[in-house]
């Protein structure tokens, strides 16, 4: 259950990252489209002499502006904005191509035909980037069908549909090459899903490897790594690391009297108390059993004592029903120039042992 929960959170996080990237990219493309339409429209006033452009350019401008407004002011409006902008772009290209095929809008020369044919696959790419997979598949099939039908009419029934014969070789090339583009984009789409699943699995394994399954805080492996990094950094910048080691008092009696489920709840409650009581300069981990370790960076020994005193009081005042009262003993050590990780944690452990000897529910500092 824990693995499933972690996987679900990672899937959501990954999907949010992808959607955020799509939104940013779509805003950029729509902005460029608006600028491009305005530039072409303004620099070629005669472009409106063409009936298709006379309708298409104002329509595209309205669609793009509507899409950018939706993206900016509606948090969940991405699908609608993408459908409007990408759909409008795809429909324009498809209609323009059909007009050329059926002779309404003949191309002036072969170079223009070739450029148009080379740019047309961008329609499929944009569709697969911004639309959902099933939408992209349907849109691609419809566009390709609009190419295939005149090709079949020409070669199956001998009908000459185009007023410019130069379009026919281009049409043949597009009919045979576009399925390759669509298949490649569809394969990439499936690979994207596989990569997301793989990333989620890797992230889940990292979480499982670094977090305690019961309390949700760092496990011994992770907190030891954090301590090592803090220790190395402190030596480099000539600062100190304070280590606080705490142990729940008489925890075995809690398990024996109330059962291990109650004992687990006590561990969870105490970990929550500790999480809520530390600052951003601190790292918390479960050291083992009923022991917890806190690493404090760039602080003084007095800072560590103050924190430990506060946590000791919070633990003892917290409610752990059905257990009447739970306390913890604390041992504190601050890094010295001659310390290693082992010697630092050992001195904190010795201080913790002294707290136990002196009556528990107290804080002791290593000499």
C-alpha beads as a LAMMPS data file, in Angstrom:
LAMMPS data file: protein, C-alpha beads

367 atoms
366 bonds

1 atom types
1 bond types

-500.0 500.0 xlo xhi
-500.0 500.0 ylo yhi
-500.0 500.0 zlo zhi

Masses

1 110.0

Atoms # bond

1 1 1 0.000 0.000 0.000
2 1 1 2.837 2.372 0.793
3 1 1 4.439 1.714 -2.591
4 1 1 1.156 2.329 -4.392
5 1 1 0.624 5.559 -2.515
6 1 1 4.123 6.773 -3.289
7 1 1 3.724 5.813 -6.942
8 1 1 0.469 7.730 -7.154
9 1 1 2.076 10.848 -5.729
10 1 1 5.004 10.550 -8.149
11 1 1 2.686 10.055 -11.132
12 1 1 0.805 13.218 -10.158
13 1 1 4.050 15.127 -9.713
14 1 1 5.418 13.990 -13.078
15 1 1 2.162 14.784 -14.884
16 1 1 2.111 18.243 -13.302
17 1 1 5.663 18.881 -14.527
18 1 1 4.778 17.794 -18.058
19 1 1 1.581 19.850 -18.106
20 1 1 3.452 22.900 -16.795
21 1 1 5.986 22.527 -19.619
22 1 1 3.188 22.129 -22.175
23 1 1 1.473 25.277 -20.929
24 1 1 4.679 27.336 -21.136
25 1 1 5.482 25.995 -24.597
26 1 1 1.939 26.552 -25.862
27 1 1 1.998 30.155 -24.622
28 1 1 5.257 30.751 -26.502
29 1 1 3.964 29.179 -29.711
30 1 1 0.646 31.048 -29.538
31 1 1 2.532 34.293 -28.926
32 1 1 4.741 33.630 -31.955
33 1 1 1.671 32.708 -34.007
34 1 1 -0.084 35.947 -33.091
35 1 1 3.017 37.962 -33.963
36 1 1 3.505 36.041 -37.216
37 1 1 -0.118 36.438 -38.341
38 1 1 -0.039 40.157 -37.525
39 1 1 3.267 40.599 -39.386
40 1 1 2.165 38.734 -42.516
41 1 1 -1.244 40.350 -42.443
42 1 1 0.207 43.836 -42.031
43 1 1 3.006 43.496 -44.587
44 1 1 0.855 41.849 -47.264
45 1 1 -2.458 43.642 -47.367
46 1 1 -3.237 41.901 -50.647
47 1 1 -3.278 38.596 -48.792
48 1 1 -6.922 39.254 -47.975
49 1 1 -7.707 39.093 -51.674
50 1 1 -7.530 35.342 -51.177
51 1 1 -10.918 34.207 -49.891
52 1 1 -9.420 31.563 -47.624
53 1 1 -7.000 33.982 -45.979
54 1 1 -9.693 36.650 -45.833
55 1 1 -11.590 34.375 -43.449
56 1 1 -8.689 32.415 -41.956
57 1 1 -6.417 35.223 -40.751
58 1 1 -8.993 37.075 -38.647
59 1 1 -10.368 33.746 -37.407
60 1 1 -6.919 32.465 -36.426
61 1 1 -6.133 35.729 -34.667
62 1 1 -9.351 35.487 -32.640
63 1 1 -8.687 31.810 -31.780
64 1 1 -5.109 32.494 -30.711
65 1 1 -6.079 35.481 -28.583
66 1 1 -8.880 33.476 -26.963
67 1 1 -6.448 30.638 -26.230
68 1 1 -3.888 32.901 -24.600
69 1 1 -6.609 34.491 -22.449
70 1 1 -7.804 31.050 -21.346
71 1 1 -4.264 29.959 -20.467
72 1 1 -3.588 33.114 -18.473
73 1 1 -6.838 33.368 -16.537
74 1 1 -8.218 29.818 -16.248
75 1 1 -6.070 27.415 -14.279
76 1 1 -7.681 24.284 -15.722
77 1 1 -8.204 25.631 -19.232
78 1 1 -5.229 24.012 -20.944
79 1 1 -7.204 21.329 -22.824
80 1 1 -9.659 23.877 -24.182
81 1 1 -6.919 26.348 -25.141
82 1 1 -4.890 23.608 -26.843
83 1 1 -7.923 22.331 -28.745
84 1 1 -8.817 25.818 -29.948
85 1 1 -5.343 26.958 -30.992
86 1 1 -3.942 23.669 -32.323
87 1 1 -7.257 22.721 -33.905
88 1 1 -7.515 26.077 -35.667
89 1 1 -3.939 25.806 -36.930
90 1 1 -4.492 22.244 -38.219
91 1 1 -7.799 23.085 -39.904
92 1 1 -6.228 26.074 -41.674
93 1 1 -3.381 23.974 -43.089
94 1 1 -5.737 21.168 -44.105
95 1 1 -8.200 23.517 -45.840
96 1 1 -5.407 25.355 -47.636
97 1 1 -4.003 22.076 -48.915
98 1 1 -7.436 20.917 -50.051
99 1 1 -7.925 24.197 -51.896
100 1 1 -4.652 23.626 -53.724
101 1 1 -5.490 20.007 -54.513
102 1 1 -8.916 20.817 -55.907
103 1 1 -7.685 23.787 -57.883
104 1 1 -9.156 26.668 -55.888
105 1 1 -5.782 27.933 -54.728
106 1 1 -3.094 26.869 -57.246
107 1 1 0.537 27.105 -56.226
108 1 1 2.556 29.505 -58.321
109 1 1 5.732 27.420 -58.585
110 1 1 7.346 24.175 -57.556
111 1 1 9.472 25.797 -54.833
112 1 1 6.356 26.953 -53.005
113 1 1 4.847 23.506 -53.316
114 1 1 7.980 21.873 -51.880
115 1 1 8.173 24.315 -48.954
116 1 1 4.514 23.731 -48.133
117 1 1 4.954 19.955 -48.261
118 1 1 8.033 20.105 -46.016
119 1 1 6.279 22.281 -43.450
120 1 1 3.072 20.273 -43.358
121 1 1 4.410 17.517 -40.980
122 1 1 4.719 20.257 -38.348
123 1 1 0.936 20.003 -38.080
124 1 1 1.215 16.404 -36.865
125 1 1 4.052 17.285 -34.488
126 1 1 2.116 20.123 -32.863
127 1 1 -0.986 17.942 -32.610
128 1 1 0.887 15.182 -30.768
129 1 1 2.725 17.633 -28.478
130 1 1 -0.290 19.547 -27.218
131 1 1 -3.354 17.335 -27.609
132 1 1 -4.175 14.193 -25.696
133 1 1 -3.106 11.017 -27.444
134 1 1 -6.567 9.923 -28.537
135 1 1 -7.321 13.420 -29.825
136 1 1 -4.032 13.510 -31.725
137 1 1 -4.723 10.118 -33.320
138 1 1 -8.210 11.155 -34.472
139 1 1 -6.993 14.526 -35.788
140 1 1 -4.062 12.929 -37.654
141 1 1 -6.289 10.295 -39.258
142 1 1 -8.758 12.950 -40.421
143 1 1 -6.002 15.104 -41.919
144 1 1 -4.378 12.146 -43.623
145 1 1 -7.745 10.964 -44.984
146 1 1 -8.199 14.389 -46.571
147 1 1 -4.921 13.748 -48.451
148 1 1 -5.672 10.166 -49.310
149 1 1 -9.113 10.678 -50.870
150 1 1 -8.018 12.929 -53.782
151 1 1 -5.052 10.608 -54.341
152 1 1 -7.403 7.626 -54.659
153 1 1 -9.811 9.557 -56.860
154 1 1 -6.950 10.510 -59.173
155 1 1 -5.269 7.134 -59.509
156 1 1 -8.199 4.784 -58.935
157 1 1 -10.797 6.596 -61.006
158 1 1 -8.660 8.782 -63.259
159 1 1 -10.221 12.024 -62.115
160 1 1 -8.022 15.082 -62.606
161 1 1 -8.777 17.222 -59.562
162 1 1 -5.882 19.671 -59.480
163 1 1 -5.577 22.641 -61.799
164 1 1 -1.804 22.570 -61.324
165 1 1 -0.160 19.293 -62.277
166 1 1 2.805 20.172 -60.024
167 1 1 0.696 19.311 -56.997
168 1 1 0.311 15.676 -58.013
169 1 1 3.910 14.487 -57.361
170 1 1 3.836 16.350 -54.056
171 1 1 0.538 14.732 -53.167
172 1 1 1.945 11.280 -53.919
173 1 1 4.967 11.964 -51.735
174 1 1 2.775 13.224 -48.877
175 1 1 0.414 10.262 -49.098
176 1 1 3.264 7.777 -48.713
177 1 1 5.411 9.726 -46.221
178 1 1 2.807 11.023 -43.779
179 1 1 1.911 7.600 -42.312
180 1 1 5.573 7.312 -41.330
181 1 1 5.397 10.654 -39.507
182 1 1 2.178 9.680 -37.750
183 1 1 3.525 6.239 -36.766
184 1 1 6.764 7.775 -35.450
185 1 1 4.903 10.359 -33.379
186 1 1 2.555 7.706 -32.043
187 1 1 5.540 5.561 -31.060
188 1 1 7.127 8.557 -29.311
189 1 1 3.844 9.128 -27.477
190 1 1 3.841 5.546 -26.206
191 1 1 7.517 5.835 -25.278
192 1 1 6.718 8.984 -23.296
193 1 1 4.249 6.997 -21.184
194 1 1 6.821 4.266 -20.657
195 1 1 9.445 6.809 -19.614
196 1 1 7.004 8.381 -17.156
197 1 1 6.300 4.965 -15.627
198 1 1 10.029 4.244 -15.408
199 1 1 10.699 7.596 -13.764
200 1 1 7.892 7.007 -11.280
201 1 1 9.324 3.604 -10.389
202 1 1 12.816 5.053 -9.909
203 1 1 11.455 7.880 -7.745
204 1 1 9.437 5.392 -5.701
205 1 1 12.501 3.227 -5.149
206 1 1 14.470 6.290 -4.042
207 1 1 11.748 7.178 -1.557
208 1 1 11.557 3.619 -0.252
209 1 1 15.346 3.496 0.050
210 1 1 15.606 6.796 1.934
211 1 1 12.490 7.061 4.085
212 1 1 11.272 5.138 7.062
213 1 1 8.129 3.242 6.058
214 1 1 6.369 3.816 9.407
215 1 1 7.041 7.446 10.288
216 1 1 7.646 8.881 6.818
217 1 1 10.857 10.636 7.887
218 1 1 14.390 9.860 6.713
219 1 1 15.693 6.422 7.643
220 1 1 19.130 5.732 9.101
221 1 1 20.781 5.453 5.690
222 1 1 19.401 8.806 4.556
223 1 1 20.035 10.737 7.777
224 1 1 23.561 9.339 7.934
225 1 1 24.164 10.605 4.401
226 1 1 22.745 14.013 5.358
227 1 1 25.032 14.060 8.398
228 1 1 28.026 13.224 6.209
229 1 1 27.209 16.055 3.801
230 1 1 26.657 18.515 6.657
231 1 1 29.857 17.416 8.328
232 1 1 31.915 17.891 5.162
233 1 1 30.332 21.272 4.412
234 1 1 30.908 22.474 7.977
235 1 1 34.612 21.673 7.721
236 1 1 34.885 23.511 4.409
237 1 1 33.236 26.719 5.642
238 1 1 34.545 26.444 9.212
239 1 1 31.183 26.056 10.940
240 1 1 29.786 23.526 13.413
241 1 1 27.317 20.679 13.200
242 1 1 25.177 19.865 16.212
243 1 1 23.827 16.349 16.577
244 1 1 20.849 15.572 18.833
245 1 1 20.198 11.920 19.575
246 1 1 16.993 11.072 21.416
247 1 1 15.473 7.866 22.675
248 1 1 11.902 7.227 23.868
249 1 1 11.891 6.338 27.540
250 1 1 10.549 2.910 28.571
251 1 1 9.344 2.210 25.057
252 1 1 9.519 -1.565 25.606
253 1 1 6.972 -1.207 28.404
254 1 1 4.626 0.614 26.011
255 1 1 4.837 -2.282 23.557
256 1 1 4.439 -4.907 26.263
257 1 1 1.479 -3.214 27.963
258 1 1 -0.436 -1.717 25.032
259 1 1 0.760 -3.756 22.041
260 1 1 2.943 -3.027 19.055
261 1 1 0.224 -1.168 17.152
262 1 1 0.020 1.368 19.963
263 1 1 3.809 1.483 20.008
264 1 1 3.818 2.256 16.281
265 1 1 1.312 5.059 16.810
266 1 1 3.538 6.499 19.537
267 1 1 6.496 6.470 17.134
268 1 1 4.418 8.228 14.490
269 1 1 3.135 10.830 16.960
270 1 1 6.632 11.578 18.256
271 1 1 8.019 11.881 14.733
272 1 1 5.255 14.416 14.015
273 1 1 6.106 16.357 17.167
274 1 1 9.745 16.434 16.106
275 1 1 8.938 17.469 12.521
276 1 1 6.770 20.326 13.744
277 1 1 9.371 21.442 16.258
278 1 1 12.475 21.747 14.062
279 1 1 13.478 24.523 11.675
280 1 1 14.669 24.503 8.070
281 1 1 18.263 24.290 9.306
282 1 1 17.562 20.886 10.835
283 1 1 17.249 17.395 9.375
284 1 1 15.383 14.618 11.126
285 1 1 15.704 10.871 10.759
286 1 1 14.868 7.648 12.521
287 1 1 18.175 6.317 13.810
288 1 1 16.772 2.912 14.682
289 1 1 14.007 1.405 16.818
290 1 1 12.807 4.159 19.145
291 1 1 15.837 6.405 18.502
292 1 1 15.774 9.587 16.404
293 1 1 18.614 11.778 15.166
294 1 1 18.499 15.498 14.451
295 1 1 21.262 17.244 12.488
296 1 1 21.609 21.008 12.893
297 1 1 23.720 23.050 10.481
298 1 1 25.571 26.305 11.111
299 1 1 24.351 26.696 14.703
300 1 1 25.823 26.963 18.173
301 1 1 25.722 24.397 20.951
302 1 1 23.255 26.599 22.822
303 1 1 20.940 26.502 19.804
304 1 1 20.997 22.722 20.047
305 1 1 20.304 22.782 23.789
306 1 1 17.389 25.171 23.343
307 1 1 15.869 23.001 20.608
308 1 1 16.327 19.791 22.607
309 1 1 14.767 21.346 25.721
310 1 1 11.767 22.492 23.701
311 1 1 11.322 19.104 22.007
312 1 1 11.708 17.271 25.323
313 1 1 8.921 19.393 26.801
314 1 1 6.669 19.023 23.733
315 1 1 7.017 15.230 23.736
316 1 1 6.188 14.935 27.428
317 1 1 3.147 17.223 27.095
318 1 1 1.731 15.539 24.009
319 1 1 -1.220 13.130 24.260
320 1 1 -0.599 9.497 23.296
321 1 1 -3.867 7.798 24.182
322 1 1 -4.251 5.148 25.504
323 1 1 -0.734 5.683 26.876
324 1 1 -0.888 8.178 29.716
325 1 1 2.448 9.895 29.184
326 1 1 5.542 9.390 27.028
327 1 1 8.916 11.048 27.535
328 1 1 12.269 10.997 25.776
329 1 1 15.908 11.457 26.741
330 1 1 18.270 13.621 24.681
331 1 1 22.008 13.609 24.082
332 1 1 23.733 16.517 22.311
333 1 1 27.167 16.805 20.723
334 1 1 28.772 19.563 18.663
335 1 1 31.432 18.785 16.079
336 1 1 35.071 19.410 16.897
337 1 1 38.033 19.767 14.548
338 1 1 39.243 16.266 15.370
339 1 1 35.808 14.631 15.010
340 1 1 34.664 12.023 12.557
341 1 1 31.043 11.068 11.931
342 1 1 31.498 8.061 14.166
343 1 1 33.114 9.974 17.031
344 1 1 30.489 12.744 16.861
345 1 1 27.512 10.378 17.028
346 1 1 29.257 8.302 19.696
347 1 1 29.641 11.355 21.949
348 1 1 25.942 12.167 21.429
349 1 1 25.118 8.567 22.347
350 1 1 27.205 8.818 25.524
351 1 1 25.365 12.019 26.473
352 1 1 22.061 10.240 25.824
353 1 1 23.161 7.407 28.117
354 1 1 23.936 9.974 30.825
355 1 1 20.426 11.415 30.437
356 1 1 19.005 7.931 30.986
357 1 1 21.137 7.379 34.092
358 1 1 20.130 10.752 35.560
359 1 1 16.426 10.017 35.461
360 1 1 15.313 10.292 31.813
361 1 1 13.049 12.994 30.323
362 1 1 16.020 15.342 30.221
363 1 1 18.779 16.770 28.009
364 1 1 22.490 16.106 28.457
365 1 1 25.385 17.628 26.524
366 1 1 28.512 15.697 25.568
367 1 1 31.705 16.888 27.198

Bonds

1 1 1 2
2 1 2 3
3 1 3 4
4 1 4 5
5 1 5 6
6 1 6 7
7 1 7 8
8 1 8 9
9 1 9 10
10 1 10 11
11 1 11 12
12 1 12 13
13 1 13 14
14 1 14 15
15 1 15 16
16 1 16 17
17 1 17 18
18 1 18 19
19 1 19 20
20 1 20 21
21 1 21 22
22 1 22 23
23 1 23 24
24 1 24 25
25 1 25 26
26 1 26 27
27 1 27 28
28 1 28 29
29 1 29 30
30 1 30 31
31 1 31 32
32 1 32 33
33 1 33 34
34 1 34 35
35 1 35 36
36 1 36 37
37 1 37 38
38 1 38 39
39 1 39 40
40 1 40 41
41 1 41 42
42 1 42 43
43 1 43 44
44 1 44 45
45 1 45 46
46 1 46 47
47 1 47 48
48 1 48 49
49 1 49 50
50 1 50 51
51 1 51 52
52 1 52 53
53 1 53 54
54 1 54 55
55 1 55 56
56 1 56 57
57 1 57 58
58 1 58 59
59 1 59 60
60 1 60 61
61 1 61 62
62 1 62 63
63 1 63 64
64 1 64 65
65 1 65 66
66 1 66 67
67 1 67 68
68 1 68 69
69 1 69 70
70 1 70 71
71 1 71 72
72 1 72 73
73 1 73 74
74 1 74 75
75 1 75 76
76 1 76 77
77 1 77 78
78 1 78 79
79 1 79 80
80 1 80 81
81 1 81 82
82 1 82 83
83 1 83 84
84 1 84 85
85 1 85 86
86 1 86 87
87 1 87 88
88 1 88 89
89 1 89 90
90 1 90 91
91 1 91 92
92 1 92 93
93 1 93 94
94 1 94 95
95 1 95 96
96 1 96 97
97 1 97 98
98 1 98 99
99 1 99 100
100 1 100 101
101 1 101 102
102 1 102 103
103 1 103 104
104 1 104 105
105 1 105 106
106 1 106 107
107 1 107 108
108 1 108 109
109 1 109 110
110 1 110 111
111 1 111 112
112 1 112 113
113 1 113 114
114 1 114 115
115 1 115 116
116 1 116 117
117 1 117 118
118 1 118 119
119 1 119 120
120 1 120 121
121 1 121 122
122 1 122 123
123 1 123 124
124 1 124 125
125 1 125 126
126 1 126 127
127 1 127 128
128 1 128 129
129 1 129 130
130 1 130 131
131 1 131 132
132 1 132 133
133 1 133 134
134 1 134 135
135 1 135 136
136 1 136 137
137 1 137 138
138 1 138 139
139 1 139 140
140 1 140 141
141 1 141 142
142 1 142 143
143 1 143 144
144 1 144 145
145 1 145 146
146 1 146 147
147 1 147 148
148 1 148 149
149 1 149 150
150 1 150 151
151 1 151 152
152 1 152 153
153 1 153 154
154 1 154 155
155 1 155 156
156 1 156 157
157 1 157 158
158 1 158 159
159 1 159 160
160 1 160 161
161 1 161 162
162 1 162 163
163 1 163 164
164 1 164 165
165 1 165 166
166 1 166 167
167 1 167 168
168 1 168 169
169 1 169 170
170 1 170 171
171 1 171 172
172 1 172 173
173 1 173 174
174 1 174 175
175 1 175 176
176 1 176 177
177 1 177 178
178 1 178 179
179 1 179 180
180 1 180 181
181 1 181 182
182 1 182 183
183 1 183 184
184 1 184 185
185 1 185 186
186 1 186 187
187 1 187 188
188 1 188 189
189 1 189 190
190 1 190 191
191 1 191 192
192 1 192 193
193 1 193 194
194 1 194 195
195 1 195 196
196 1 196 197
197 1 197 198
198 1 198 199
199 1 199 200
200 1 200 201
201 1 201 202
202 1 202 203
203 1 203 204
204 1 204 205
205 1 205 206
206 1 206 207
207 1 207 208
208 1 208 209
209 1 209 210
210 1 210 211
211 1 211 212
212 1 212 213
213 1 213 214
214 1 214 215
215 1 215 216
216 1 216 217
217 1 217 218
218 1 218 219
219 1 219 220
220 1 220 221
221 1 221 222
222 1 222 223
223 1 223 224
224 1 224 225
225 1 225 226
226 1 226 227
227 1 227 228
228 1 228 229
229 1 229 230
230 1 230 231
231 1 231 232
232 1 232 233
233 1 233 234
234 1 234 235
235 1 235 236
236 1 236 237
237 1 237 238
238 1 238 239
239 1 239 240
240 1 240 241
241 1 241 242
242 1 242 243
243 1 243 244
244 1 244 245
245 1 245 246
246 1 246 247
247 1 247 248
248 1 248 249
249 1 249 250
250 1 250 251
251 1 251 252
252 1 252 253
253 1 253 254
254 1 254 255
255 1 255 256
256 1 256 257
257 1 257 258
258 1 258 259
259 1 259 260
260 1 260 261
261 1 261 262
262 1 262 263
263 1 263 264
264 1 264 265
265 1 265 266
266 1 266 267
267 1 267 268
268 1 268 269
269 1 269 270
270 1 270 271
271 1 271 272
272 1 272 273
273 1 273 274
274 1 274 275
275 1 275 276
276 1 276 277
277 1 277 278
278 1 278 279
279 1 279 280
280 1 280 281
281 1 281 282
282 1 282 283
283 1 283 284
284 1 284 285
285 1 285 286
286 1 286 287
287 1 287 288
288 1 288 289
289 1 289 290
290 1 290 291
291 1 291 292
292 1 292 293
293 1 293 294
294 1 294 295
295 1 295 296
296 1 296 297
297 1 297 298
298 1 298 299
299 1 299 300
300 1 300 301
301 1 301 302
302 1 302 303
303 1 303 304
304 1 304 305
305 1 305 306
306 1 306 307
307 1 307 308
308 1 308 309
309 1 309 310
310 1 310 311
311 1 311 312
312 1 312 313
313 1 313 314
314 1 314 315
315 1 315 316
316 1 316 317
317 1 317 318
318 1 318 319
319 1 319 320
320 1 320 321
321 1 321 322
322 1 322 323
323 1 323 324
324 1 324 325
325 1 325 326
326 1 326 327
327 1 327 328
328 1 328 329
329 1 329 330
330 1 330 331
331 1 331 332
332 1 332 333
333 1 333 334
334 1 334 335
335 1 335 336
336 1 336 337
337 1 337 338
338 1 338 339
339 1 339 340
340 1 340 341
341 1 341 342
342 1 342 343
343 1 343 344
344 1 344 345
345 1 345 346
346 1 346 347
347 1 347 348
348 1 348 349
349 1 349 350
350 1 350 351
351 1 351 352
352 1 352 353
353 1 353 354
354 1 354 355
355 1 355 356
356 1 356 357
357 1 357 358
358 1 358 359
359 1 359 360
360 1 360 361
361 1 361 362
362 1 362 363
363 1 363 364
364 1 364 365
365 1 365 366
366 1 366 367
